[in-house]
Amino acid sequence: MTITTAIKQLKHSLPQDSWTDDIGLIAPYLREWRDRWQGDTPFLVLPKSTQEVIDCVNICQQQQASLCLQGGNTGLVGGQIPKSEILLSTKNLVNQRQQTPETLTVEAGQTLTQIHSLAAKENKIFPLSLASEGSATIGGLCSTNAGGIHVVRYGSMRQLVSGLEVVLADGSIVNTLNPLKKDNTGYALTDNFIGAEGTLGVITAASLKLFPKPTHTNTLFVAISKPQKAIELYFTLKNTFPTELSAIELIPELAIAWVLKLTNQLSRPFKENHPWYLLIEFESFNLESNLKIEECFNSFLQRKVVLDVVMANSLRQAQQLRSIRESISASQKKIGQSIKHDISVPVEKVASFIQLASKAVIEYIPNCRPLAFGHIGDGNIHFNVMQPIELSASKYLSHWETMNIIVHDIVVSLGGSISAEHGIGILKKAELVSRYPNKVKHMLRLKNAFDPNNLFNPRLLF
Ligand SMILES: Cc1cc2nc3c(=O)[nH]c(=O)nc-3n(C[C@H](O)[C@H](O)[C@H](O)COP(=O)(O)OP(=O)(O)OC[C@H]3O[C@@H](n4cnc5c(N)ncnc54)[C@H](O)[C@@H]3O)c2cc1C
């Protein structure tokens, strides 16, 4: 019983265009976005149907050859990168299964951008929105419980999925795909697989909730003096526009400077520089809300609650403002190496977190450059600490684990989470096990129930 026998049987059982052992064709699947992990695998399976996934799983189970699962390969914690396991990519599962007035059922390989287009054809929206949407797939988005900028209004993937089709390790199927809004027939099986990072089964299809397309969207860029102002503004806006506020993203000046340094497509939103900014979006269905938003920000400006405001007056300008936020990760990558933290704390503690964590990392590595940005309405900050100019990249990155512990100690002391949206993968598994032993004990019970032989993603989480 070996991986070699499994590969032989897979070649025999699956159509020839559903697998490859060509090293050149496999290579792009083995490198990930941050260049942190380099994978290896002798064999890539690219099933085109749920039945082909089942055939693959049955053979691998029988031969005890474990599988690494991959969708669009945009994950940021290393979970989709194989280390000698057979790689199963669901990106060729691309059929649309069913459409109802309020749901869309698609196979796991559809990208988020494709879902946006399908929804638009029905004059609807699927509100999940993130910078990787051109490549990230429904299978990966479900498996990581992806978030993005619209969680503040619509929730993350868990709230946006009404059912799944999942192939389990014994080759059986869990099918909860249905458009029902109410279904209390026992355990909510769907929830087990969302955020499980592919450790419990292969997601092959999902029913996604569609929402009415707003008639008015307001996109604003707002200058503020400090993160505490952002929190106050968030609570005020949430009270005043409880259903309209759809995004509120914190951005420091340093991030804007880096974004603009690396592109000539975008321009500075204000003539003057300010210490911090917010990208804010509202969605509404009536002109009155639209006018109320304008009045509200004029009053903020007069009362000096905010330092400056730009309100997009065209779709193009709105997209430009949004692109500044979406380009932060890519621009950082070009500037140098950074040690990253994807954390959340209660919203009212975000400013304390930024202050404490910035002080702590500078004490640890003088001249490092903390960059805190992200989804302030969810208390979710991407706290990326850039290398000091005088330190080599490799020397700086050798501090990754220690710096993570310093920052995560602060997060935990504030009642937060060490992984807000990217998951655990390989990157944070040591910390998951040491910081959450009781949770891990219960998670292992689930893992043993669904995948007792550790067939799927065997190196993840635990
Ligand atoms: C520039 C950039 C911006 C990003 N912004 C955000 C953001 O704002 N919010 C956010 O939440 N994430 C963000 N991400 C992270 C990433 O896009 C998400 O985690 C996304 O959900 C991964 O989808 P994917 O299809 O690429 O999955 P992959 O990267 O291929 O896989 C991710 C995980 O899911 C598992 N998996 C994949 N497909 C399946 C399947 N069919 N069945 C079971 N398990 C599966 C893999 O084994 C792995 O553990 C960003 C990434 C980049 C590069």
The ligand as an SDF file (V2000), in Angstrom:
LIG
                    3D

 53 58  0  0  0  0  0  0  0  0999 V2000
   -3.9120   39.6210   -2.1200 C   0  0  0  0  0  0  0  0  0  0  0  0
   -4.7090   38.7420   -1.1970 C   0  0  0  0  0  0  0  0  0  0  0  0
   -5.7340   39.3000   -0.4330 C   0  0  0  0  0  0  0  0  0  0  0  0
   -6.4890   38.4970    0.4250 C   0  0  0  0  0  0  0  0  0  0  0  0
   -7.4900   39.0840    1.1520 N   0  0  0  0  0  0  0  0  0  0  0  0
   -8.2350   38.3270    1.9680 C   0  0  0  0  0  0  0  0  0  0  0  0
   -9.2990   38.9210    2.7370 C   0  0  0  0  0  0  0  0  0  0  0  0
   -9.5360   40.1200    2.6890 O   0  0  0  0  0  0  0  0  0  0  0  0
  -10.0300   38.1030    3.5230 N   0  0  0  0  0  0  0  0  0  0  0  0
   -9.7840   36.7560    3.6160 C   0  0  0  0  0  0  0  0  0  0  0  0
  -10.5040   36.0700    4.3410 O   0  0  0  0  0  0  0  0  0  0  0  0
   -8.7930   36.1800    2.9140 N   0  0  0  0  0  0  0  0  0  0  0  0
   -8.0120   36.9170    2.1080 C   0  0  0  0  0  0  0  0  0  0  0  0
   -6.9930   36.3380    1.3900 N   0  0  0  0  0  0  0  0  0  0  0  0
   -6.7110   34.8970    1.5680 C   0  0  0  0  0  0  0  0  0  0  0  0
   -7.3430   33.9440    0.5260 C   0  0  0  0  0  0  0  0  0  0  0  0
   -7.6910   34.6060   -0.6600 O   0  0  0  0  0  0  0  0  0  0  0  0
   -8.5440   33.2170    1.0890 C   0  0  0  0  0  0  0  0  0  0  0  0
   -8.1180   32.4200    2.1670 O   0  0  0  0  0  0  0  0  0  0  0  0
   -9.3060   32.3480    0.0910 C   0  0  0  0  0  0  0  0  0  0  0  0
  -10.4650   31.9160    0.7360 O   0  0  0  0  0  0  0  0  0  0  0  0
   -8.5360   31.1260   -0.3990 C   0  0  0  0  0  0  0  0  0  0  0  0
   -9.2460   30.5540   -1.5030 O   0  0  0  0  0  0  0  0  0  0  0  0
   -8.5020   29.6100   -2.5390 P   0  0  0  0  0  0  0  0  0  0  0  0
   -9.5090   29.0450   -3.4770 O   0  0  0  0  0  0  0  0  0  0  0  0
   -7.3680   30.2990   -3.1410 O   0  0  0  0  0  0  0  0  0  0  0  0
   -8.0080   28.4280   -1.5810 O   0  0  0  0  0  0  0  0  0  0  0  0
   -6.5710   27.7850   -1.4770 P   0  0  0  0  0  0  0  0  0  0  0  0
   -5.5560   28.7920   -1.1820 O   0  0  0  0  0  0  0  0  0  0  0  0
   -6.3160   26.8970   -2.6210 O   0  0  0  0  0  0  0  0  0  0  0  0
   -6.7930   26.8740   -0.1770 O   0  0  0  0  0  0  0  0  0  0  0  0
   -7.0300   27.4460    1.0800 C   0  0  0  0  0  0  0  0  0  0  0  0
   -7.4060   26.3310    2.0820 C   0  0  0  0  0  0  0  0  0  0  0  0
   -8.6440   25.7340    1.7010 O   0  0  0  0  0  0  0  0  0  0  0  0
   -8.4720   24.3240    1.4240 C   0  0  0  0  0  0  0  0  0  0  0  0
   -9.3010   24.0340    0.2340 N   0  0  0  0  0  0  0  0  0  0  0  0
   -9.2250   24.6330   -0.9810 C   0  0  0  0  0  0  0  0  0  0  0  0
  -10.1870   24.1480   -1.7940 N   0  0  0  0  0  0  0  0  0  0  0  0
  -10.8690   23.2080   -1.0700 C   0  0  0  0  0  0  0  0  0  0  0  0
  -11.9900   22.3690   -1.3550 C   0  0  0  0  0  0  0  0  0  0  0  0
  -12.5970   22.3700   -2.5350 N   0  0  0  0  0  0  0  0  0  0  0  0
  -12.4340   21.5500   -0.3640 N   0  0  0  0  0  0  0  0  0  0  0  0
  -11.8330   21.5320    0.8430 C   0  0  0  0  0  0  0  0  0  0  0  0
  -10.7730   22.3000    1.1630 N   0  0  0  0  0  0  0  0  0  0  0  0
  -10.3130   23.1400    0.2210 C   0  0  0  0  0  0  0  0  0  0  0  0
   -6.9770   24.1450    1.1930 C   0  0  0  0  0  0  0  0  0  0  0  0
   -6.5580   22.8400    1.5190 O   0  0  0  0  0  0  0  0  0  0  0  0
   -6.3850   25.1890    2.1300 C   0  0  0  0  0  0  0  0  0  0  0  0
   -6.3230   24.6920    3.4270 O   0  0  0  0  0  0  0  0  0  0  0  0
   -6.2090   37.1090    0.5380 C   0  0  0  0  0  0  0  0  0  0  0  0
   -5.1920   36.5540   -0.2400 C   0  0  0  0  0  0  0  0  0  0  0  0
   -4.4450   37.3510   -1.0920 C   0  0  0  0  0  0  0  0  0  0  0  0
   -3.3750   36.6940   -1.9130 C   0  0  0  0  0  0  0  0  0  0  0  0
  1  2  1  0
  2  3  1  0
  2 52  2  0
  3  4  2  0
  4  5  1  0
  4 50  1  0
  5  6  2  0
  6  7  1  0
  6 13  1  0
  7  8  2  0
  7  9  1  0
  9 10  1  0
 10 11  2  0
 10 12  1  0
 12 13  2  0
 13 14  1  0
 14 15  1  0
 14 50  1  0
 15 16  1  0
 16 17  1  0
 16 18  1  0
 18 19  1  0
 18 20  1  0
 20 21  1  0
 20 22  1  0
 22 23  1  0
 23 24  1  0
 24 25  2  0
 24 26  1  0
 24 27  1  0
 27 28  1  0
 28 29  2  0
 28 30  1  0
 28 31  1  0
 31 32  1  0
 32 33  1  0
 33 34  1  0
 33 48  1  0
 34 35  1  0
 35 36  1  0
 35 46  1  0
 36 37  1  0
 36 45  1  0
 37 38  2  0
 38 39  1  0
 39 40  1  0
 39 45  2  0
 40 41  1  0
 40 42  2  0
 42 43  1  0
 43 44  2  0
 44 45  1  0
 46 47  1  0
 46 48  1  0
 48 49  1  0
 50 51  2  0
 51 52  1  0
 52 53  1  0
M  END
$$$$
